[in-house]
Amino acid sequence: MRRVLVTGGAGFIGSNFVRMVLAEHVDCFIVNLDKLTYAGNLENLAEFLNHPNHKFVKGDICDGILVEKIIDEYKIDAIINFAAESHVDRSITEPKVFIETNITGTLTLLEAARDKKVARFVQISTDEVYGALALGQDAKFTEQTPPSPNSPYSASKAAADHLVKAFGHTWAVKYNITRSSNNYGPYQFPEKLMPLMINNALNDKELPVYGDGLYVRDWLYVYDHCTAVWKVLTEAPPGEVYNIGGCNEKTNLEVIDVILNRLGKPKSLIKHVTDRPGHDRRYAIDAGKIIKDLDWRPSVRFEEGINKTIDWYLQNHKWLSNVVSGDYQKYYEQMYKNR
């Protein structure tokens, strides 16, 4: 049986990964390490908390003693590092915590993987490490695109990627790095575009849109991201980097239009607000390598995925109200008041 330490497994992508593995791969035991910060929520895993192949541990990836204890006690043979501070807006107002979690935390995990001879380390990164692309061009990010991060968030993730490669080169830690485009789907904390707009529209609140709203992102349904990570863990040779994309480039306004139309809400709810500093204009992923080498491809079309996402939030008012009533509400008021 494969024995995997999943960090950040109570967050959005991590919890979706844990759910997918426990439902589809009976030969995998997961130890789920999560600090349960504002974006980590055990409600994301409610029906799996007592699953025989799942052990939840509350803790910090910067705690090296705890990480090594988990590796020893549960005979961990792989680490998948989903744990991260990931919201660009927060990285602009609070960059220090991004350095601590995304860089120091990754370093701590790498040291444990090296010292305990863990067989594989998978670093979950982001397409944002590549910087920005211009509108109106056909160019896309490939695995050969040099990192050129533009925010404290993406800079911290790029630094973590470099650390992973350095541990592979210097100490022969067997690693892979995945860089995905924008994820969406169930259990996403409502500071990100889709759940924020869905929640506000449902409550007839203004929808804050940065600048002209024409920023372009490639949208990847979270389940597809999870299946790609599993492919990398189980089939990829060590030392390879893989871009994971949904092949769905949309502007923010296009995404919002779909949400408003589906919910029957007026476009007058849209409020253009002052743009955030250093806002990257366009991201686009070339996922050709993982498609060719590992026979993975996205299975959920954007039109299907966004409708499934809206349906999930409509059916989970309690989950949404619980998270909105906490830290997020105060953050929202701070970020968008007077803009």
C-alpha positions as CSV (number, residue, x, y, z in Angstrom):
1,M,0.0,0.0,0.0
2,R,1.3,3.4,-1.0
3,R,1.6,5.7,2.1
4,V,1.4,9.4,1.3
5,L,1.8,12.5,3.4
6,V,-0.5,15.2,1.9
7,T,0.2,18.6,3.3
8,G,-2.6,21.3,3.1
9,G,-5.1,18.5,2.7
10,A,-7.9,20.5,4.3
11,G,-7.7,23.3,1.8
12,F,-9.4,23.7,-1.5
13,I,-7.2,21.6,-3.9
14,G,-5.7,19.4,-1.2
15,S,-9.1,18.3,0.2
16,N,-10.3,17.6,-3.3
17,F,-7.2,15.5,-3.9
18,V,-7.7,13.6,-0.6
19,R,-11.4,12.9,-1.5
20,M,-10.5,11.7,-5.0
21,V,-7.8,9.3,-3.8
22,L,-9.8,7.8,-1.0
23,A,-12.8,7.3,-3.3
24,E,-10.8,5.9,-6.3
25,H,-7.5,4.3,-5.0
26,V,-8.0,1.8,-2.2
27,D,-4.3,1.0,-2.2
28,C,-3.3,4.4,-0.8
29,F,-3.1,5.5,2.9
30,I,-3.1,9.2,3.4
31,V,-1.8,11.2,6.4
32,N,-3.3,14.7,6.0
33,L,-1.2,17.4,7.7
34,D,-2.9,20.8,7.8
35,K,-2.5,23.9,10.0
36,L,-6.2,24.8,9.6
37,T,-5.6,28.4,8.8
38,Y,-8.5,30.5,7.5
39,A,-8.7,28.5,4.2
40,G,-8.3,25.1,5.8
41,N,-11.6,23.5,6.8
42,L,-12.4,20.0,8.1
43,E,-15.9,20.4,6.7
44,N,-14.2,19.8,3.3
45,L,-13.5,16.2,4.4
46,A,-16.5,15.6,6.7
47,E,-17.4,12.1,5.3
48,F,-13.8,11.0,5.1
49,L,-12.5,12.0,8.5
50,N,-13.0,8.4,9.9
51,H,-12.0,6.7,6.7
52,P,-9.7,3.7,7.5
53,N,-7.1,5.0,4.9
54,H,-7.1,8.6,6.2
55,K,-5.4,10.1,9.2
56,F,-5.7,13.8,9.9
57,V,-3.0,15.6,11.9
58,K,-3.3,19.3,12.8
59,G,0.1,20.9,12.4
60,D,2.5,23.2,10.6
61,I,4.7,22.2,7.8
62,C,7.4,24.4,9.3
63,D,7.5,22.0,12.3
64,G,10.3,19.7,11.3
65,I,10.1,17.5,14.4
66,L,6.4,16.8,13.7
67,V,7.0,16.1,10.0
68,E,9.7,13.6,10.8
69,K,7.6,12.0,13.4
70,I,4.8,11.5,10.9
71,I,7.2,10.0,8.3
72,D,8.5,7.5,10.9
73,E,5.2,6.6,12.5
74,Y,3.3,6.1,9.3
75,K,6.1,4.8,7.2
76,I,5.6,7.5,4.6
77,D,7.0,6.8,1.1
78,A,5.8,10.0,-0.7
79,I,5.1,13.6,0.2
80,I,2.7,15.8,-1.9
81,N,3.0,19.4,-0.8
82,F,-0.3,21.3,-1.4
83,A,0.2,23.5,1.7
84,A,0.6,27.1,0.7
85,E,-0.6,30.6,1.1
86,S,-2.0,31.2,-2.3
87,H,-4.0,34.4,-2.6
88,V,-2.2,37.1,-4.5
89,D,-4.1,40.0,-2.8
90,R,-3.1,38.7,0.6
91,S,0.5,38.4,-0.5
92,I,0.5,42.1,-1.4
93,T,-0.8,43.1,2.1
94,E,0.9,40.4,4.1
95,P,4.0,39.1,2.3
96,K,5.8,37.7,5.3
97,V,3.5,34.8,5.9
98,F,3.9,33.7,2.3
99,I,7.7,33.5,2.8
100,E,7.2,31.5,6.0
101,T,4.8,28.9,4.6
102,N,5.7,28.7,1.0
103,I,9.5,28.8,1.3
104,T,10.4,27.8,4.9
105,G,7.7,25.2,5.0
106,T,8.8,23.7,1.7
107,L,12.4,23.7,3.0
108,T,11.3,21.9,6.2
109,L,9.5,19.2,4.2
110,L,12.5,18.7,1.8
111,E,14.9,18.3,4.7
112,A,12.7,15.7,6.2
113,A,12.3,13.9,2.9
114,R,16.1,13.9,2.4
115,D,16.9,12.8,5.9
116,K,14.2,10.1,6.0
117,K,14.9,9.0,2.4
118,V,11.3,9.5,1.3
119,A,10.9,7.9,-2.1
120,R,9.1,10.8,-3.9
121,F,8.4,14.5,-3.3
122,V,5.8,16.2,-5.4
123,Q,5.7,20.0,-5.2
124,I,2.4,21.6,-6.2
125,S,3.3,24.9,-7.8
126,T,1.5,27.4,-10.0
127,D,1.6,28.9,-13.5
128,E,2.1,32.2,-11.9
129,V,5.8,31.5,-11.4
130,Y,6.2,32.2,-15.1
131,G,5.1,35.8,-15.0
132,A,2.6,37.3,-17.5
133,L,1.8,36.9,-21.2
134,A,0.5,39.7,-23.4
135,L,-3.1,39.8,-24.6
136,G,-3.7,39.0,-28.3
137,Q,-0.7,36.6,-28.6
138,D,-0.7,32.8,-29.2
139,A,2.2,32.3,-26.7
140,K,1.7,29.9,-23.8
141,F,3.8,28.9,-20.8
142,T,5.8,25.7,-21.3
143,E,8.0,23.9,-18.9
144,Q,11.0,25.6,-20.5
145,T,9.6,29.1,-19.9
146,P,12.0,30.8,-17.4
147,P,10.4,31.7,-14.1
148,S,9.6,35.5,-13.9
149,P,7.3,35.9,-10.9
150,N,5.6,39.3,-10.4
151,S,3.9,39.1,-7.0
152,P,5.1,38.1,-3.5
153,Y,3.0,35.0,-3.8
154,S,4.4,33.8,-7.2
155,A,7.9,34.8,-6.0
156,S,7.6,32.6,-2.9
157,K,6.4,29.7,-5.1
158,A,9.2,30.1,-7.6
159,A,11.7,30.1,-4.7
160,A,10.2,26.9,-3.4
161,D,10.4,25.3,-6.8
162,H,14.1,26.2,-6.9
163,L,14.6,24.7,-3.5
164,V,13.0,21.4,-4.7
165,K,15.3,21.3,-7.7
166,A,18.3,22.1,-5.6
167,F,17.6,19.2,-3.2
168,G,17.2,16.9,-6.2
169,H,20.5,18.0,-7.6
170,T,22.5,18.2,-4.3
171,W,21.0,15.3,-2.3
172,A,19.3,13.2,-5.0
173,V,15.9,13.8,-3.5
174,K,13.5,12.3,-6.1
175,Y,11.0,15.0,-6.9
176,N,8.4,16.3,-9.4
177,I,7.0,19.7,-9.7
178,T,3.5,20.5,-11.1
179,R,2.4,23.9,-12.2
180,S,-1.3,24.3,-12.8
181,S,-3.5,27.0,-14.1
182,N,-6.4,28.6,-12.2
183,N,-8.4,25.9,-10.3
184,Y,-12.2,26.1,-9.7
185,G,-14.7,23.7,-8.2
186,P,-16.3,22.7,-4.9
187,Y,-14.8,23.7,-1.5
188,Q,-12.9,26.8,-2.8
189,F,-12.5,29.5,-0.2
190,P,-14.6,32.6,-1.3
191,E,-11.7,35.0,-1.7
192,K,-11.1,33.6,-5.2
193,L,-13.0,34.8,-8.2
194,M,-15.7,32.2,-8.8
195,P,-16.9,31.5,-5.2
196,L,-16.6,35.3,-4.4
197,M,-18.8,36.2,-7.4
198,I,-21.3,33.3,-6.8
199,N,-21.7,34.2,-3.1
200,N,-22.1,37.9,-3.8
201,A,-24.5,37.4,-6.6
202,L,-26.6,35.0,-4.5
203,N,-26.8,37.8,-1.9
204,D,-27.4,40.6,-4.4
205,K,-24.1,42.2,-3.3
206,E,-21.8,44.1,-5.6
207,L,-19.3,42.0,-7.6
208,P,-15.9,43.8,-7.3
209,V,-14.0,43.5,-10.6
210,Y,-10.4,44.6,-10.8
211,G,-9.7,47.2,-13.5
212,D,-11.4,46.5,-16.9
213,G,-12.0,42.9,-16.0
214,L,-10.2,41.7,-19.1
215,Y,-7.5,39.7,-17.3
216,V,-7.2,36.3,-18.9
217,R,-6.7,33.0,-17.0
218,D,-6.8,29.3,-18.1
219,W,-9.4,27.6,-16.0
220,L,-8.9,24.0,-14.7
221,Y,-11.6,22.0,-12.9
222,V,-10.1,20.9,-9.6
223,Y,-10.9,17.2,-10.1
224,D,-8.9,17.2,-13.3
225,H,-6.0,18.8,-11.4
226,C,-6.2,16.0,-8.8
227,T,-6.1,13.2,-11.4
228,A,-3.1,14.9,-13.0
229,V,-1.2,15.0,-9.7
230,W,-2.0,11.3,-9.1
231,K,-0.6,10.5,-12.6
232,V,2.6,12.4,-11.7
233,L,3.0,10.7,-8.4
234,T,2.4,7.2,-9.8
235,E,3.8,7.3,-13.3
236,A,6.2,10.2,-13.8
237,P,10.0,9.7,-13.8
238,P,11.7,11.8,-11.1
239,G,13.1,15.2,-11.9
240,E,10.3,16.1,-14.4
241,V,8.2,19.3,-14.3
242,Y,4.7,19.2,-15.7
243,N,2.3,22.0,-16.6
244,I,-1.3,21.2,-15.9
245,G,-3.9,23.2,-17.8
246,G,-7.6,23.2,-18.5
247,C,-7.3,24.6,-22.1
248,N,-10.0,27.1,-21.2
249,E,-8.8,30.7,-21.5
250,K,-11.5,33.1,-20.2
251,T,-11.5,36.8,-19.1
252,N,-12.8,37.6,-15.7
253,L,-15.8,39.3,-17.2
254,E,-16.6,36.2,-19.3
255,V,-16.6,34.1,-16.1
256,I,-18.8,36.6,-14.3
257,D,-21.2,36.8,-17.2
258,V,-21.7,33.0,-17.0
259,I,-22.4,33.2,-13.3
260,L,-24.8,36.1,-13.5
261,N,-26.7,34.5,-16.4
262,R,-27.0,31.2,-14.6
263,L,-28.2,32.8,-11.4
264,G,-30.5,35.2,-13.1
265,K,-28.8,38.2,-11.7
266,P,-28.3,41.6,-13.4
267,K,-24.9,42.9,-14.7
268,S,-25.6,46.0,-12.8
269,L,-24.1,44.2,-9.8
270,I,-20.7,44.4,-11.4
271,K,-18.5,47.2,-9.8
272,H,-15.2,47.9,-11.3
273,V,-12.7,48.7,-8.6
274,T,-9.1,50.0,-8.5
275,D,-6.8,47.5,-9.9
276,R,-4.4,45.7,-7.6
277,P,-0.6,46.5,-7.9
278,G,1.3,44.5,-10.6
279,H,-1.7,42.6,-11.9
280,D,-0.6,40.0,-14.5
281,R,-2.6,40.4,-17.7
282,R,-2.7,36.9,-19.0
283,Y,-1.7,33.3,-18.1
284,A,-2.0,30.4,-20.5
285,I,-0.7,26.9,-20.0
286,D,0.7,24.5,-22.7
287,A,-0.2,21.1,-21.1
288,G,1.2,19.1,-24.1
289,K,4.0,17.4,-22.1
290,I,1.7,15.8,-19.5
291,I,-0.8,14.9,-22.2
292,K,1.9,13.2,-24.3
293,D,4.1,11.6,-21.6
294,L,1.5,10.5,-19.0
295,D,-1.6,10.2,-21.2
296,W,-3.5,12.7,-19.0
297,R,-6.0,15.3,-20.3
298,P,-8.7,17.4,-18.8
299,S,-12.0,15.6,-18.7
300,V,-14.3,18.5,-17.7
301,R,-15.2,21.2,-20.2
302,F,-15.5,24.7,-18.9
303,E,-19.2,25.0,-19.5
304,E,-19.8,21.7,-17.6
305,G,-17.4,22.6,-14.8
306,I,-18.7,26.0,-14.0
307,N,-22.3,24.7,-13.9
308,K,-21.2,21.9,-11.6
309,T,-19.4,24.5,-9.4
310,I,-22.5,26.8,-9.2
311,D,-24.7,23.8,-8.4
312,W,-22.4,22.8,-5.6
313,Y,-22.5,26.3,-4.0
314,L,-26.2,26.4,-4.4
315,Q,-26.5,23.1,-2.6
316,N,-24.1,24.0,0.2
317,H,-25.4,27.2,1.7
318,K,-24.3,26.1,5.2
319,W,-20.7,25.5,4.1
320,L,-20.6,28.8,2.3
321,S,-22.2,30.8,5.2
322,N,-19.8,29.2,7.7
323,V,-16.7,30.3,5.9
324,V,-18.0,33.7,4.9
325,S,-19.0,34.6,8.5
326,G,-15.4,34.1,9.6
327,D,-12.1,35.6,8.6
328,Y,-13.1,36.1,5.0
329,Q,-15.8,38.6,5.8
330,K,-13.4,40.9,7.6
331,Y,-10.8,40.5,4.9
332,Y,-13.3,41.3,2.2
333,E,-14.4,44.5,3.9
334,Q,-10.7,45.6,4.2
335,M,-9.8,44.8,0.6
336,Y,-12.7,46.4,-1.2
337,K,-14.0,49.1,1.0
338,N,-13.6,52.6,-0.6
339,R,-12.3,51.1,-3.8
